[in-house]
Amino acid sequence: MDKRIVFGGIFAAALVLVLAAGVLFSSQGTQPQPYSRQIPLVNVDNYSYSVSVDKPAIFLTSQKAKLVDQKAGTELTIYNQDLALVKDVREMDLKSGVNLVEFKDIAKLIDATSVLFRDLKYDDTTVLEQNYEFDIVSREKILEKYLGKEITVQVNEGQDVAAITGKLLSATDGLVLQTSNGIVSVSDISKISFPSLPEGLITKPTLVWKVWTQNDGARDTETSYLTHGMAWRADYVAKVNSDDSAMDFSGWATISNNSGTYYPDTKLKLVAGDLHLVTSIQPYPERFYDYAVSGGGAAPKQFSQENLFEYHLYSLDRTTDLKDNETKQISLLSAFNVPVQKEFVFDGAANGTDVQVKLKFKNSQQQGLGVPIPKGIVRVYKEDSSKQLQFVGEDSVDHTKTDDEVRLFLGNAFDVSGERIQTESVNAAKGLYRNSYEIVLQNQKDTGMEVIVAENIGQFGSVTKFSDPFDKKSATKIEFKVKVPAKGEKKVSYTVETRTYYQ
């Protein structure tokens, strides 16, 4: 065989191998490769070290609370659905092998199935087993654990106090003790002495882990979990000017923490949007607050806003303290001299004789806003003749996109009313019905005013006669805008024909 042919074949084969290796190396370098962590086969009961990890102690200065002794940091992402994501960074000292870790000071309403632990220094650190212990110490819990065991009770006997020692038989409706002198029932108890804290009771909600690692030493760890007991909502305050043509508009993030623990010096993020949750959630608890109506200069911007999936995320540009059982308000937005328009709307079919008063504004940058507005309650104020603020109504707003219009229903007009009368109802032909209506608006004010008459003509309705021009707002709704004279009335009439196509 020709040596050149042999050499050429070897060279071609080698070239193919080199190119294949290059392609494999290139694909591995550009695309992340899936992998699985191998959990070691170890005896989890044979742990080498026990460590208790509390939240770092804090001391108070004249400025603020500071964290000491351990590197730590907390980040809270709170949703407006009684739900929060906690990210807790704490320093942990572990030994090689299996470690028993008590992770304390967690939320008492934690969803233990949502816990995610990671070692920020060593990737091989693994949680092999987890228990959530929430049997918090209390007098009733201790008495329950001491049934059949000896305790000492001090009871009041007139002006004296007597000590009785015996075996606890019952802790229902007072205590029943088996003493050397027989069975004694006591109720006027001043003090109960227990030899020790019973096994299984803890002073704080605790996650107990069995953690395996190959590496000795201190490292920062991050524990993330979901918890109930925290929520936020947006609350808004509007102050309208004297002629109802503009308003000062401010928003507050009202945050409630009933999770069972505090979060000092934490990074705070708020998510506005309606997440799908598998389990039902409790509604945000209704509370009453005192709201400040902004005045003077604009409040400094504190939250930065960004899109997150199909929601909006608001991040506080500083850290804050959130205590347990605390409701905190943080300024969310503020705008001044936002143009508004007061509207009088009569919908006789829905509201009887009432004429609703509404404030309309546009959430646009040109109008002084132009930011996504989370759903919440808007409370509206106005100064009286003595320059004192008076409350004039409130309404809820849904999540509002930029450039959307907002209408706030504040109440019913006192001096303006309406009446809706059906003047005709006939079956004009097979499948064709004719209905006529007359709307009478009365104005007792000293000035004339404009009223919007809203009517629903149905899915297959067509207006054939009308006394005043109207706007067709949708396939089923029309609106008349009419002037009602001072101390007078205005009549609006129209006829609608409806054809049914199912006979």
C-alpha positions as CSV (number, residue, x, y, z in Angstrom):
1,M,0.0,0.0,0.0
2,D,1.2,3.5,-0.8
3,K,2.7,5.1,2.4
4,R,1.2,8.5,1.3
5,I,-2.3,7.0,1.4
6,V,-1.8,5.5,4.8
7,F,-0.3,8.7,6.2
8,G,-3.2,10.7,4.6
9,G,-5.8,8.4,6.2
10,I,-4.2,8.8,9.6
11,F,-4.0,12.5,9.3
12,A,-7.6,12.8,8.2
13,A,-8.8,10.6,11.2
14,A,-6.7,12.7,13.6
15,L,-8.2,15.9,12.1
16,V,-11.7,14.6,12.6
17,L,-10.9,13.8,16.3
18,V,-9.4,17.3,16.8
19,L,-12.4,19.0,15.3
20,A,-14.9,16.9,17.3
21,A,-13.0,17.7,20.5
22,G,-13.0,21.4,19.6
23,V,-16.8,21.3,19.0
24,L,-17.4,19.5,22.3
25,F,-15.1,21.9,24.1
26,S,-16.8,24.9,22.5
27,S,-20.3,23.7,23.3
28,Q,-19.3,23.0,26.9
29,G,-17.8,26.5,27.2
30,T,-20.9,28.3,25.9
31,Q,-23.8,26.3,27.4
32,P,-24.3,25.3,31.0
33,Q,-24.3,21.6,31.5
34,P,-26.8,19.9,33.7
35,Y,-25.5,18.1,36.7
36,S,-26.7,16.6,39.9
37,R,-25.2,16.8,43.4
38,Q,-24.3,13.5,44.9
39,I,-25.7,13.3,48.4
40,P,-23.3,11.4,50.6
41,L,-24.4,8.1,52.2
42,V,-23.9,8.9,55.9
43,N,-25.5,8.2,59.2
44,V,-27.4,11.4,60.0
45,D,-27.7,10.5,63.6
46,N,-23.9,10.4,64.0
47,Y,-23.3,14.1,63.8
48,S,-19.9,15.5,64.7
49,Y,-20.8,19.0,65.9
50,S,-23.8,20.9,67.2
51,V,-24.2,24.6,66.5
52,S,-26.9,27.2,67.4
53,V,-27.3,30.0,64.9
54,D,-29.3,33.0,66.3
55,K,-29.9,36.3,64.7
56,P,-26.9,38.6,65.6
57,A,-27.3,40.7,68.7
58,I,-27.9,44.4,68.1
59,F,-27.1,47.4,70.2
60,L,-28.7,50.8,70.0
61,T,-26.9,54.0,69.2
62,S,-28.2,57.5,68.8
63,Q,-28.3,57.0,65.1
64,K,-29.7,53.5,64.4
65,A,-29.5,49.8,65.3
66,K,-26.3,48.1,64.1
67,L,-25.5,44.4,63.6
68,V,-22.5,43.1,65.5
69,D,-20.5,39.9,66.2
70,Q,-21.6,38.1,63.0
71,K,-21.7,39.0,59.3
72,A,-25.4,39.1,58.5
73,G,-28.0,40.6,56.2
74,T,-31.6,40.2,55.6
75,E,-33.6,40.9,52.4
76,L,-37.4,40.9,52.4
77,T,-39.6,40.7,49.3
78,I,-43.2,41.3,50.5
79,Y,-46.2,40.6,48.3
80,N,-49.7,42.2,48.6
81,Q,-51.1,38.7,49.3
82,D,-50.2,37.9,52.9
83,L,-46.9,36.4,51.7
84,A,-43.2,37.3,51.9
85,L,-39.9,35.9,50.7
86,V,-37.2,36.1,53.4
87,K,-33.5,35.9,52.5
88,D,-31.4,35.6,55.7
89,V,-27.6,35.6,55.5
90,R,-25.8,34.4,58.7
91,E,-22.4,33.3,59.5
92,M,-22.1,29.6,60.4
93,D,-19.2,27.6,61.8
94,L,-19.3,24.0,60.6
95,K,-17.1,20.9,61.1
96,S,-16.4,18.3,58.4
97,G,-19.1,15.6,58.5
98,V,-22.7,15.9,59.8
99,N,-23.5,19.0,61.9
100,L,-26.7,19.5,64.0
101,V,-27.7,23.1,63.3
102,E,-30.4,25.0,65.2
103,F,-31.4,28.0,63.0
104,K,-33.3,30.3,65.3
105,D,-35.3,33.5,65.1
106,I,-37.3,32.6,62.0
107,A,-40.9,33.6,61.2
108,K,-43.4,31.6,63.2
109,L,-45.7,31.4,60.1
110,I,-42.9,30.0,57.8
111,D,-43.8,27.6,55.1
112,A,-41.2,24.9,56.0
113,T,-41.6,23.2,52.6
114,S,-40.2,26.3,50.9
115,V,-36.9,26.5,52.7
116,L,-33.8,26.9,50.4
117,F,-30.4,26.7,52.1
118,R,-27.0,27.4,50.4
119,D,-23.4,27.8,51.5
120,L,-22.0,30.9,49.9
121,K,-18.5,29.5,50.2
122,Y,-18.6,25.7,49.6
123,D,-21.0,24.2,47.0
124,D,-20.9,20.7,48.5
125,T,-22.6,21.7,51.8
126,T,-25.9,19.9,51.9
127,V,-28.9,19.8,54.2
128,L,-29.7,16.1,54.8
129,E,-32.6,16.5,57.1
130,Q,-34.8,19.3,58.4
131,N,-37.3,19.7,61.3
132,Y,-39.4,22.7,62.0
133,E,-39.9,23.0,65.8
134,F,-42.6,25.4,66.9
135,D,-43.6,24.0,70.3
136,I,-43.0,27.4,72.0
137,V,-42.6,27.4,75.7
138,S,-45.6,28.6,77.8
139,R,-47.1,27.9,81.2
140,E,-49.7,25.6,79.6
141,K,-47.1,23.7,77.6
142,I,-44.8,23.2,80.6
143,L,-47.7,22.0,82.7
144,E,-48.7,19.5,80.0
145,K,-45.1,18.1,79.9
146,Y,-45.0,17.8,83.7
147,L,-48.1,15.7,84.1
148,G,-47.1,12.8,86.3
149,K,-44.0,14.6,87.5
150,E,-43.2,16.6,90.7
151,I,-43.5,20.4,90.9
152,T,-43.7,23.0,93.6
153,V,-46.6,25.4,93.9
154,Q,-46.9,28.5,96.0
155,V,-50.5,29.2,97.0
156,N,-52.1,32.2,98.8
157,E,-53.7,31.4,102.1
158,G,-55.1,34.7,103.4
159,Q,-52.1,36.9,104.1
160,D,-49.7,34.0,104.0
161,V,-48.1,32.0,101.1
162,A,-47.7,28.3,101.4
163,A,-45.5,26.0,99.3
164,I,-46.9,22.6,98.2
165,T,-44.8,20.0,96.5
166,G,-46.3,17.0,94.7
167,K,-46.9,15.0,91.6
168,L,-49.0,16.9,89.0
169,L,-52.2,15.0,88.2
170,S,-54.2,17.6,86.4
171,A,-53.8,21.1,85.0
172,T,-57.4,21.7,84.0
173,D,-59.4,24.3,86.0
174,G,-56.6,24.8,88.6
175,L,-54.0,22.2,89.6
176,V,-54.4,18.8,91.2
177,L,-51.3,17.5,93.1
178,Q,-50.6,14.1,94.7
179,T,-48.7,15.0,97.9
180,S,-47.5,13.0,100.9
181,N,-50.6,14.1,102.7
182,G,-53.0,13.1,99.9
183,I,-54.5,14.7,96.9
184,V,-54.7,18.5,96.9
185,S,-56.6,20.9,94.5
186,V,-55.2,24.4,94.3
187,S,-56.4,27.4,92.4
188,D,-55.1,30.7,94.0
189,I,-51.6,30.2,92.7
190,S,-48.9,32.8,93.0
191,K,-45.9,30.9,91.6
192,I,-45.1,27.5,90.1
193,S,-41.5,26.1,90.3
194,F,-40.3,23.6,87.7
195,P,-37.0,21.7,88.1
196,S,-36.0,22.3,84.4
197,L,-37.4,23.1,81.0
198,P,-39.0,20.0,79.6
199,E,-37.4,18.4,76.5
200,G,-39.0,19.4,73.3
201,L,-40.0,22.9,74.2
202,I,-38.2,25.9,72.7
203,T,-38.2,29.6,73.3
204,K,-38.2,30.6,69.6
205,P,-39.4,29.0,66.4
206,T,-36.4,27.0,65.1
207,L,-35.3,25.1,62.0
208,V,-33.2,22.1,63.0
209,W,-31.0,20.8,60.2
210,K,-28.5,18.0,59.8
211,V,-26.0,19.6,57.5
212,W,-23.1,17.7,55.8
213,T,-20.0,19.4,54.6
214,Q,-16.4,18.3,53.8
215,N,-14.9,21.6,55.0
216,D,-14.2,22.9,58.5
217,G,-14.6,26.6,59.3
218,A,-16.8,29.6,59.3
219,R,-18.7,30.5,56.2
220,D,-21.6,32.8,55.2
221,T,-24.9,30.9,54.4
222,E,-28.1,32.2,52.8
223,T,-31.4,30.7,53.9
224,S,-34.5,31.7,51.9
225,Y,-38.1,30.8,52.7
226,L,-41.7,31.9,52.3
227,T,-43.8,33.0,55.2
228,H,-47.3,34.3,55.9
229,G,-48.0,37.0,58.4
230,M,-46.5,39.8,56.3
231,A,-48.2,41.9,53.6
232,W,-48.3,45.3,52.2
233,R,-50.7,47.6,50.4
234,A,-50.6,51.0,48.8
235,D,-52.6,53.8,50.5
236,Y,-53.0,57.1,48.8
237,V,-53.9,60.6,49.9
238,A,-55.2,63.3,47.6
239,K,-55.8,66.9,48.4
240,V,-57.9,68.8,45.9
241,N,-57.7,72.5,45.4
242,S,-60.5,75.1,45.8
243,D,-62.1,74.7,42.4
244,D,-61.5,70.9,42.1
245,S,-59.3,71.3,39.1
246,A,-56.0,69.9,40.5
247,M,-54.8,67.8,43.4
248,D,-51.7,66.9,45.3
249,F,-51.3,63.1,45.2
250,S,-49.1,61.0,47.5
251,G,-48.8,57.3,48.0
252,W,-47.7,55.2,51.0
253,A,-46.6,51.7,51.2
254,T,-48.3,50.3,54.4
255,I,-46.4,47.2,55.6
256,S,-47.7,44.9,58.2
257,N,-45.4,42.4,60.0
258,N,-47.1,39.7,62.1
259,S,-44.7,36.9,61.2
260,G,-43.4,36.4,64.7
261,T,-39.9,37.9,64.4
262,Y,-38.1,41.2,63.7
263,Y,-36.0,42.2,60.7
264,P,-33.4,44.8,61.6
265,D,-31.5,46.8,59.0
266,T,-33.1,44.8,56.2
267,K,-33.3,45.4,52.5
268,L,-36.9,45.8,51.5
269,K,-38.6,45.1,48.2
270,L,-42.4,45.2,47.4
271,V,-44.1,43.3,44.6
272,A,-47.3,44.7,43.1
273,G,-49.3,42.1,41.2
274,D,-51.7,39.2,41.6
275,L,-49.7,36.0,41.9
276,H,-51.3,32.6,41.5
277,L,-51.0,30.7,44.8
278,V,-52.2,27.1,45.2
279,T,-53.4,27.5,48.8
280,S,-56.0,30.0,49.8
281,I,-54.7,33.1,51.5
282,Q,-56.1,35.4,54.2
283,P,-57.1,38.9,53.1
284,Y,-55.0,41.8,54.2
285,P,-56.3,42.7,57.7
286,E,-58.4,45.8,57.7
287,R,-57.0,48.4,60.1
288,F,-57.4,52.1,60.7
289,Y,-54.5,54.5,60.4
290,D,-53.8,58.2,60.7
291,Y,-52.6,59.5,57.4
292,A,-50.5,62.6,56.9
293,V,-51.6,64.9,54.1
294,S,-48.4,66.1,52.3
295,G,-47.7,69.8,52.1
296,G,-44.7,71.9,51.1
297,G,-42.0,70.5,49.0
298,A,-41.9,67.2,47.2
299,A,-40.9,64.2,49.3
300,P,-37.6,62.6,48.3
301,K,-37.9,59.5,46.1
302,Q,-37.3,56.4,48.1
303,F,-38.3,53.5,45.9
304,S,-36.9,52.4,42.5
305,Q,-39.3,50.6,40.3
306,E,-38.6,47.8,37.7
307,N,-40.6,45.1,35.9
308,L,-40.4,41.6,37.4
309,F,-42.0,38.8,35.3
310,E,-45.5,40.2,34.8
311,Y,-45.5,42.3,38.0
312,H,-43.9,45.5,39.3
313,L,-41.1,45.4,41.8
314,Y,-40.4,48.4,44.1
315,S,-37.1,48.4,45.9
316,L,-36.4,50.7,48.9
317,D,-33.1,52.6,48.3
318,R,-32.0,52.2,51.9
319,T,-32.4,49.6,54.7
320,T,-35.1,49.8,57.3
321,D,-36.1,48.0,60.6
322,L,-39.3,46.0,60.6
323,K,-40.4,44.9,64.1
324,D,-42.7,42.1,64.9
325,N,-46.4,43.2,65.3
326,E,-45.6,46.5,63.7
327,T,-47.3,48.4,60.9
328,K,-44.9,50.8,59.1
329,Q,-45.6,53.3,56.4
330,I,-43.0,54.4,53.9
331,S,-43.5,57.1,51.2
332,L,-44.0,55.5,47.9
333,L,-44.7,58.4,45.5
334,S,-45.7,62.0,45.4
335,A,-47.0,64.4,42.8
336,F,-48.3,68.0,42.9
337,N,-50.8,70.0,40.9
338,V,-52.1,66.9,39.1
339,P,-55.0,68.0,36.8
340,V,-58.3,66.5,37.8
341,Q,-61.8,66.8,36.5
342,K,-64.9,66.5,38.7
343,E,-67.7,64.6,37.0
344,F,-71.4,64.1,37.9
345,V,-72.6,60.7,36.6
346,F,-76.3,59.5,36.6
347,D,-77.0,55.8,36.0
348,G,-80.6,55.5,36.8
349,A,-80.8,51.7,36.1
350,A,-78.0,51.0,38.6
351,N,-78.2,53.7,41.2
352,G,-81.9,54.9,41.4
353,T,-82.1,58.7,41.8
354,D,-78.5,59.2,43.0
355,V,-76.0,61.2,40.9
356,Q,-72.5,60.0,41.6
357,V,-69.6,62.5,42.1
358,K,-66.3,61.3,40.6
359,L,-62.8,62.7,40.2
360,K,-61.0,61.8,37.0
361,F,-57.3,62.0,36.3
362,K,-54.8,60.5,33.9
363,N,-51.8,58.6,35.1
364,S,-49.4,60.2,32.7
365,Q,-46.0,61.9,32.9
366,Q,-47.5,65.0,31.4
367,Q,-50.0,65.2,34.2
368,G,-47.3,64.8,36.9
369,L,-47.5,61.1,37.5
370,G,-46.7,58.5,34.8
371,V,-45.6,55.6,37.1
372,P,-47.3,52.2,37.7
373,I,-49.8,52.7,40.6
374,P,-50.3,49.6,42.7
375,K,-53.9,48.9,43.8
376,G,-55.0,50.5,47.0
377,I,-57.4,53.0,48.6
378,V,-57.4,56.7,47.8
379,R,-58.6,59.1,50.5
380,V,-59.5,62.5,49.3
381,Y,-59.4,65.8,51.4
382,K,-60.3,69.4,50.7
383,E,-59.9,72.6,52.7
384,D,-63.0,74.4,53.9
385,S,-63.4,78.2,54.1
386,S,-61.2,78.4,57.3
387,K,-58.4,76.5,55.6
388,Q,-59.1,73.3,57.6
389,L,-58.8,69.9,55.8
390,Q,-62.0,68.0,55.5
391,F,-62.5,64.4,54.3
392,V,-64.7,64.2,51.2
393,G,-64.6,60.5,50.3
394,E,-62.5,57.5,49.3
395,D,-62.4,54.9,46.6
396,S,-60.2,51.9,45.7
397,V,-58.1,51.7,42.6
398,D,-56.8,48.6,40.8
399,H,-53.3,48.2,39.5
400,T,-53.1,51.1,37.1
401,K,-50.7,51.2,34.1
402,T,-49.0,54.3,32.9
403,D,-51.3,56.5,30.8
404,D,-54.5,54.9,32.1
405,E,-57.4,57.0,33.3
406,V,-58.5,56.7,36.9
407,R,-62.0,57.6,38.1
408,L,-62.6,57.9,41.9
409,F,-66.2,57.6,43.1
410,L,-66.3,59.8,46.2
411,G,-70.1,59.9,47.0
412,N,-73.5,61.1,45.8
413,A,-74.3,64.7,45.0
414,F,-76.6,66.4,47.6
415,D,-78.2,69.0,45.4
416,V,-78.4,67.1,42.1
417,S,-80.7,64.1,41.4
418,G,-82.2,62.2,38.6
419,E,-85.2,60.0,37.6
420,R,-85.3,57.4,34.9
421,I,-88.7,56.5,33.5
422,Q,-89.6,53.9,30.8
423,T,-92.2,55.5,28.6
424,E,-92.6,52.8,26.0
425,S,-92.2,49.0,25.8
426,V,-93.7,47.3,22.6
427,N,-93.1,44.2,20.5
428,A,-92.8,45.9,17.2
429,A,-92.3,42.8,15.1
430,K,-91.3,39.2,15.5
431,G,-88.0,39.3,17.4
432,L,-88.0,43.1,17.4
433,Y,-88.6,45.1,20.7
434,R,-88.8,48.8,21.1
435,N,-88.2,50.6,24.4
436,S,-88.2,54.3,25.1
437,Y,-86.8,56.1,28.2
438,E,-86.9,59.6,29.7
439,I,-84.3,60.8,32.2
440,V,-85.2,63.9,34.2
441,L,-82.3,65.7,35.9
442,Q,-82.9,68.3,38.7
443,N,-80.3,70.8,39.9
444,Q,-80.8,72.8,43.0
445,K,-77.4,74.6,42.9
446,D,-77.0,78.3,42.1
447,T,-74.9,77.5,39.1
448,G,-75.5,75.3,36.0
449,M,-73.6,72.1,35.7
450,E,-72.8,69.2,33.3
451,V,-74.1,65.7,34.1
452,I,-73.1,62.5,32.3
453,V,-76.1,60.2,31.7
454,A,-74.9,56.6,31.4
455,E,-77.2,54.1,29.8
456,N,-76.9,50.4,29.0
457,I,-78.7,49.6,25.7
458,G,-77.9,45.8,25.7
459,Q,-75.9,43.6,23.4
460,F,-78.2,43.9,20.4
461,G,-79.6,47.3,21.0
462,S,-79.6,50.2,18.5
463,V,-80.7,53.8,19.3
464,T,-83.2,55.0,16.7
465,K,-84.4,58.3,18.3
466,F,-82.7,60.6,20.8
467,S,-83.2,64.1,22.2
468,D,-79.5,64.9,22.7
469,P,-76.3,63.8,21.0
470,F,-74.5,60.9,22.7
471,D,-71.2,59.0,22.6
472,K,-71.2,55.3,22.2
473,K,-68.7,54.0,24.7
474,S,-68.9,50.3,23.8
475,A,-71.3,47.9,22.1
476,T,-73.7,48.1,25.0
477,K,-73.1,51.5,26.6
478,I,-73.9,55.1,25.6
479,E,-73.4,58.4,27.4
480,F,-75.1,61.8,27.1
481,K,-73.3,64.9,28.3
482,V,-76.0,67.5,29.1
483,K,-76.1,70.9,30.8
484,V,-78.5,71.3,33.6
485,P,-79.4,74.9,34.4
486,A,-79.2,76.4,37.9
487,K,-82.3,75.8,40.0
488,G,-83.8,73.9,37.0
489,E,-84.1,70.6,35.3
490,K,-83.1,68.9,32.1
491,K,-84.9,66.1,30.2
492,V,-83.2,63.5,28.0
493,S,-85.0,60.9,26.0
494,Y,-84.1,58.1,23.6
495,T,-85.6,55.0,22.0
496,V,-83.7,51.7,21.6
497,E,-84.7,48.8,19.3
498,T,-83.5,45.4,20.2
499,R,-83.6,42.5,17.8
500,T,-83.2,38.9,19.1
501,Y,-81.7,36.3,16.8
502,Y,-82.7,33.2,18.7
503,Q,-86.3,32.3,18.1
